[in-house]
Amino acid sequence: MPVVDANFEQLLVTPEFVANPYPVLARLREEEPVYWSDAIGGWLLTRYDDILVSFRQTAQYSNENRLGKAVEYLPPERRAKFKRFEDHYATKGLLHSDPPDHTRMRALVTREFTVTIVEKMRPRIQEVVDGLLDDAEKRGQMDVIPDLAAALPVSVISEILGVPPPDRHLIREWTDHILRFQGVNKPSEEDLIRAQDALMEMRAYIQSMIEERRRQPRTDLMGKFVAAESEGQKLSQAELINTCVTLFTAGHETTLSLISNTIYTLLANQEQYRLLQKDPALLESAIEESLRYESPVSRQTRLMKGDTELAGKKIKTGEIVFQMLNSANRDPAYFTDPEKFDIQRQKNRHIAFGQGIHFCVGAALSRAESTIAVGTALKRFPNLRLLDEKPDWDVSKRNSRVLKTLPVQL
């Protein structure tokens, strides 16, 4: 049966595909690795090598305004109500820019997330994890998602940027709405409205933080950004707000996913779990295998700034390309027995954090938080077990591989 047919197209936008995309992705990788999907509204790249090309050729595969295109399919009268949404994504920020602007902004952000700085954060991360697990222990069970996997990265990124504890729940709420429209190029108007409302609320909150630090300078990351803005040639206010939205959203969703996916996958693969219990030194390898096996970012978009050809397909200026990272990380050309979860895997060149100039600036922080959270939970609760063997994937999010709930018995 040919790949291109109506049934296949509809399958790509079903909850079932989001919950278990791997058989379909394997078929695409084999039969049509560069595939145009009308249903999703873009090209799907499923091979590791082709996705590497799209990471490296940044002049053609662009980050600028790639998310703003999500409203272009609407007729003019309906599209008009999303002007604020379009304005946000048309503004350059860390995640929505190409060199040389991206190079300038990335240099400012990267120096705050170096391995050395992250190492200094470890005691504080451990303290937060211990507190969350203390609370869970009193109850005798926990839902890993809200009680650990979401609570930890929100606390950490909020502390880094200077968000007071009473306001931190807002970050999760806004992020959920902002991420929900992503992953297809024709999202529902309902999802777009929620995303726009959340963006405006988050932008207003960031604006108030900026104004507060202008009046009273502080040493948190927001304070450093404001100081850099005042020096000129570093960040404009528009770039600062856009970049902070990115740090708040990307700063917790990926880590939330990594922590919960690792715990779920270990508990669902008892042989691997027992291996880790016998040899705790395998923890970092287990985290890397989780990044490969259940990539937290399932897909990313690029906007074509020039015509090109890839795997015999002509891709045109203005079209959207979806880098299917969850497929690349199971490409048998790069991974032996890719459908197996193997915490002792030797050659694990996954691209879960991207590659090249757009490699995730928060990768070291995400790895540190996940290693501490997973390692501490498994050490404190060696009899940890799933209360429900069937994974509860959040099928409303196409970009993120994330569970809605993960109840466990301690």
C-alpha positions in Angstrom: 0.0 0.0 0.0 1.4 3.4 -0.9 2.3 5.8 1.9 0.3 8.7 0.3 -3.4 8.1 0.7 -6.3 9.7 2.5 -6.3 7.3 5.4 -2.7 7.7 6.1 -3.1 11.5 6.0 -5.8 11.4 8.6 -3.9 9.1 10.8 -1.1 11.7 11.1 -3.4 14.1 13.1 -5.1 11.5 15.3 -4.6 11.1 19.1 -3.5 7.5 18.4 -0.5 8.7 16.3 0.6 11.1 19.0 0.3 8.4 21.6 2.3 5.8 19.6 3.9 7.4 16.6 6.8 5.0 16.1 5.3 2.4 13.7 4.1 5.1 11.4 7.4 7.0 11.6 9.3 3.8 10.8 7.2 3.4 7.7 7.8 6.9 6.6 11.6 6.6 7.3 11.7 3.6 5.0 9.3 4.5 2.3 9.1 8.3 2.1 11.5 10.0 4.4 10.8 13.5 3.1 7.0 13.5 3.1 4.5 16.4 2.4 1.5 16.2 4.7 -1.6 18.3 3.8 -3.1 17.3 7.2 -0.2 18.7 9.2 0.7 21.4 6.7 4.3 20.8 6.1 7.1 18.4 5.2 7.9 15.6 7.6 11.6 14.7 7.9 12.1 11.3 9.5 15.7 10.3 8.7 18.6 11.3 11.0 20.8 12.4 8.1 18.1 14.7 6.5 17.3 16.3 9.9 21.0 17.0 10.3 21.0 18.8 7.0 18.0 21.0 8.2 19.9 21.8 11.4 23.1 22.8 9.6 21.7 24.8 6.7 20.3 27.6 8.7 20.2 30.1 5.8 17.5 28.0 4.2 15.9 26.2 7.2 15.1 29.2 9.2 13.9 29.8 12.8 12.6 33.3 12.2 8.8 33.6 12.4 8.4 29.8 12.0 5.6 29.6 14.6 3.8 32.8 13.4 2.8 30.9 10.2 0.3 28.9 12.2 -2.4 31.5 11.5 -1.8 31.9 7.8 -4.3 29.3 6.8 -7.1 31.3 8.3 -9.2 33.7 6.0 -8.3 37.4 6.5 -11.2 38.3 8.7 -10.5 35.4 11.2 -6.7 35.8 11.0 -7.0 39.5 12.0 -7.9 38.7 15.6 -4.5 37.0 16.0 -2.4 40.1 15.2 -0.8 40.1 18.7 0.1 36.4 18.3 1.7 37.2 14.9 3.5 40.2 16.3 5.0 38.1 19.1 6.5 35.5 16.8 7.6 38.0 14.2 9.8 39.6 16.9 13.3 38.1 17.1 14.2 36.2 20.2 16.5 33.4 21.1 14.3 30.7 19.6 13.0 32.8 16.7 16.1 34.2 15.1 18.9 33.3 12.7 22.5 34.5 12.7 23.8 37.1 13.3 21.0 38.1 15.7 20.8 34.6 17.1 24.6 34.5 17.7 24.4 37.7 19.7 21.5 36.7 21.8 22.7 33.1 22.4 26.1 34.4 23.6 24.3 36.4 26.3 22.1 33.5 27.4 24.6 30.7 27.1 27.0 32.1 29.7 24.3 31.8 32.3 23.8 28.1 31.7 27.3 26.7 31.4 28.2 23.3 32.9 30.2 25.1 35.6 27.3 27.3 36.6 24.8 24.4 36.5 27.2 22.4 38.8 26.9 25.2 41.4 23.1 24.8 41.2 23.1 21.1 42.1 22.8 21.6 45.9 19.8 23.8 45.5 18.2 21.4 42.9 18.8 18.5 45.4 17.2 20.6 48.2 14.0 21.2 46.0 13.8 17.5 45.0 14.2 16.3 48.7 11.4 18.6 49.7 9.0 17.4 47.0 9.8 13.7 47.8 9.3 14.4 51.5 5.8 15.6 50.7 5.1 12.6 48.6 6.4 10.2 51.2 3.8 11.5 53.7 1.1 10.6 51.3 2.5 7.2 50.5 2.1 7.6 46.7 2.5 10.4 44.2 1.6 11.5 40.7 5.0 12.0 39.3 3.9 14.7 36.9 2.6 17.5 39.2 4.4 16.3 42.4 7.9 16.1 40.9 8.4 16.3 37.2 6.5 19.6 36.8 7.2 21.1 40.2 11.0 20.9 40.0 11.9 22.6 36.7 9.2 25.3 37.3 10.8 26.0 40.7 14.3 26.1 39.2 13.8 28.3 36.2 11.6 30.6 38.2 14.3 30.9 40.8 16.9 31.6 38.2 14.8 34.3 36.5 13.5 35.7 39.8 9.8 34.8 39.9 8.5 34.8 43.5 7.1 31.5 44.7 3.4 32.6 44.8 3.5 33.3 41.1 5.2 30.1 39.9 2.0 28.2 39.1 1.3 30.8 36.4 4.4 29.7 34.4 3.0 26.1 34.1 -0.5 27.3 33.1 0.8 29.8 30.5 3.3 27.3 29.1 0.6 24.6 28.7 -1.5 26.9 26.5 1.4 28.3 24.5 2.7 24.8 23.6 -0.6 23.3 22.7 -1.0 25.0 19.3 2.4 23.8 18.1 3.2 20.7 16.1 0.8 21.1 13.2 0.7 24.1 10.8 -3.1 24.3 11.0 -4.0 24.4 14.7 -7.6 25.0 15.8 -8.7 28.6 16.5 -9.5 27.5 20.1 -5.8 26.5 20.6 -4.6 29.7 19.0 -6.9 31.9 21.2 -5.6 30.2 24.3 -2.0 30.6 23.1 -2.4 34.2 22.3 -4.1 35.0 25.7 -1.3 33.1 27.5 1.4 34.9 25.5 -0.1 38.3 26.3 -0.4 37.5 30.0 3.2 36.2 30.2 4.5 39.1 28.2 2.8 41.6 30.6 4.2 39.7 33.6 7.8 39.8 32.1 7.3 43.5 31.3 6.5 44.1 35.0 9.6 42.2 36.1 11.7 44.3 33.7 10.3 47.6 35.0 10.9 46.4 38.6 14.5 45.6 38.0 15.1 49.0 36.3 13.8 50.6 39.5 15.7 48.2 41.7 18.5 46.2 40.1 18.8 42.6 41.2 21.3 39.8 40.6 18.9 37.2 39.2 19.0 36.4 35.5 16.2 38.9 34.7 18.3 41.5 36.4 21.3 40.6 34.3 19.3 40.7 31.1 18.0 44.2 32.0 21.5 45.4 32.7 22.7 44.0 29.4 19.8 45.8 27.7 20.8 49.1 29.2 24.3 48.6 27.9 23.0 48.6 24.3 24.0 46.3 21.4 23.0 43.2 23.5 19.2 42.8 23.7 16.4 45.2 22.8 13.4 45.2 25.1 11.4 43.3 22.4 14.1 40.7 22.1 14.4 40.4 25.9 10.6 39.7 26.3 10.6 37.2 23.5 13.6 35.4 24.8 12.2 35.3 28.4 9.0 33.7 27.1 11.2 31.0 25.5 13.2 30.4 28.7 10.0 30.1 30.7 8.3 27.7 28.3 11.3 25.6 27.1 12.9 25.9 30.6 10.5 23.5 32.2 8.5 21.4 29.6 11.4 19.5 28.3 12.7 18.6 31.7 9.2 17.7 32.9 9.0 15.3 30.1 12.5 13.9 30.6 12.0 13.2 34.3 8.6 11.5 33.9 9.4 9.6 30.7 12.6 8.2 32.3 10.7 7.0 35.5 7.9 5.6 33.4 10.1 3.8 30.9 12.3 2.3 33.6 9.4 1.0 35.6 7.8 -0.4 32.4 11.1 -2.2 31.6 11.8 -4.0 34.8 14.9 -5.7 33.5 16.5 -2.3 32.8 15.3 -1.0 36.1 16.9 -3.9 38.0 20.2 -3.2 36.1 20.1 0.4 37.3 19.4 -0.7 40.8 22.4 -3.0 40.8 24.6 -0.4 39.2 23.6 3.2 40.0 26.5 4.4 37.9 24.3 3.7 34.9 22.0 6.6 35.8 23.5 9.1 33.4 23.4 6.5 30.6 19.8 5.8 31.5 18.9 9.5 31.2 20.6 9.7 27.7 18.8 6.5 26.6 15.5 8.1 27.7 16.3 11.2 25.7 16.7 9.0 22.7 13.9 6.5 23.2 11.2 8.9 24.2 12.5 12.2 22.9 10.9 15.0 25.0 10.7 17.3 21.9 9.0 15.1 19.4 9.1 17.5 16.5 10.4 21.0 15.7 9.6 23.4 12.8 11.7 25.3 10.3 10.5 27.9 7.8 12.1 27.7 4.4 13.9 30.9 3.4 15.0 29.5 0.0 14.2 26.7 -2.4 16.1 23.5 -1.9 16.0 19.8 -2.7 16.2 17.0 -0.1 16.0 13.3 -0.8 14.7 14.0 -4.3 11.9 16.3 -3.1 11.7 20.0 -4.0 11.0 22.1 -0.9 9.9 25.7 -1.7 10.4 29.0 0.0 7.7 29.7 2.6 7.0 26.1 3.3 7.2 24.5 6.8 9.5 21.6 7.6 8.9 19.4 10.6 12.1 17.8 12.1 10.7 14.6 13.5 13.3 14.1 16.3 11.5 11.1 17.7 12.0 9.4 14.4 15.7 10.4 13.9 16.5 9.0 17.4 15.2 5.6 16.4 16.8 5.6 12.9 18.4 2.1 12.5 21.2 3.8 10.4 22.5 5.2 13.6 21.2 3.1 16.5 21.5 -0.7 16.9 18.1 -2.3 17.8 16.5 1.2 18.1 13.1 0.0 19.4 14.8 -1.4 22.5 15.3 0.7 25.6 18.8 -0.1 26.6 20.5 1.9 29.4 23.8 0.3 28.6 23.8 1.5 25.0 27.3 2.4 23.9 26.8 4.5 20.8 24.1 7.0 21.6 24.4 10.0 19.3 20.9 11.2 19.8 19.8 14.6 18.8 17.1 15.1 21.4 18.5 18.6 22.3 19.0 19.6 18.7 22.3 20.1 16.9 24.7 22.8 15.8 24.0 26.5 16.6 20.5 25.7 17.9 21.6 23.1 20.4 19.5 23.6 23.5 21.1 26.2 25.8 19.5 24.6 28.8 20.7 21.0 28.1 23.2 20.9 31.0 20.5 22.2 33.4 17.9 19.7 32.1 20.3 16.8 32.5 21.3 17.9 36.0 17.7 18.3 37.2 16.6 15.0 35.7 19.6 13.0 37.0 19.0 14.4 40.5 15.2 13.9 40.4 15.2 10.4 39.0 18.3 9.2 41.0 16.9 10.5 44.3 13.4 9.1 43.7 14.7 5.6 42.8 17.1 5.6 45.7 14.6 6.7 48.3 11.8 4.5 47.0 13.5 1.2 45.7 10.1 -0.5 45.5 8.6 2.2 43.3 6.0 0.7 41.0 3.4 1.9 38.5 -0.2 2.1 39.5 -1.3 1.9 35.9 0.8 0.0 33.4 -0.8 1.9 30.4 0.9 5.2 29.7 -1.3 8.3 29.8 0.2 10.4 27.0 -0.9 14.0 26.6 -2.2 13.7 23.1 -3.1 17.4 23.0 0.6 18.3 22.7 2.1 17.2 19.4 5.5 18.8 19.9 6.1 17.3 23.3 6.3 13.7 24.3 4.8 14.2 27.8 2.6 12.2 30.1 -0.6 13.8 31.6 -0.4 11.7 34.7 2.0 9.1 36.2 0.6 7.7 39.5 3.1 5.5 41.3 3.1 3.6 44.6 6.1 4.4 46.8 
